[in-house]
């Protein structure tokens, strides 16, 4: 099993400040995506999408 967490860019929306990521060269909007994979059989076991 493997687990990965990634920031997935989304379109800017000033009405959703919880998805604004700062601290980079430029601020940007993103969602945080966590996924669990079965590496041997190559399929997704579970996933969760969260605010950035």
C-alpha positions in Angstrom: 0.0 0.0 0.0 1.1 3.5 -0.8 -0.3 6.8 0.4 0.2 10.1 -1.3 -0.8 13.7 -0.4 -0.7 16.4 -3.0 -2.0 19.9 -3.5 -4.2 20.1 -6.6 -4.5 23.6 -8.1 -8.0 25.0 -8.6 -9.4 28.2 -10.0 -9.0 31.3 -7.8 -12.0 32.1 -5.7 -11.8 35.0 -3.2 -14.9 33.6 -1.4 -12.9 30.5 -0.3 -10.0 31.8 1.7 -9.5 28.3 3.3 -8.1 27.1 -0.1 -5.6 29.9 -0.5 -2.0 28.7 -0.1 0.6 31.3 0.8 4.3 31.0 1.5 5.2 30.2 -2.1 6.6 32.7 -4.7 3.0 33.5 -5.5 -0.1 32.7 -3.6 -2.5 30.3 -5.3 -5.7 28.3 -4.6 -5.5 24.5 -4.2 -7.2 21.5 -2.6 -5.3 18.9 -0.6 -5.8 15.4 -2.1 -4.8 12.2 -0.1 -5.0 8.8 -1.8 -4.2 5.3 -0.8 -3.1 2.8 -3.5 -2.6 -0.9 -3.8 0.8 -0.8 -5.5 0.9 -4.5 -6.4 -2.6 -4.7 -8.1 -2.5 -1.0 -9.2 -5.8 0.4 -8.1 -7.0 3.0 -5.7 -8.2 1.9 -2.3 -9.5 5.2 -0.8 -9.1 8.9 -1.2 -10.0 12.1 0.7 -10.2 15.7 -0.5 -9.7 18.5 2.0 -9.3 22.3 2.1 -5.8 23.4 1.5 
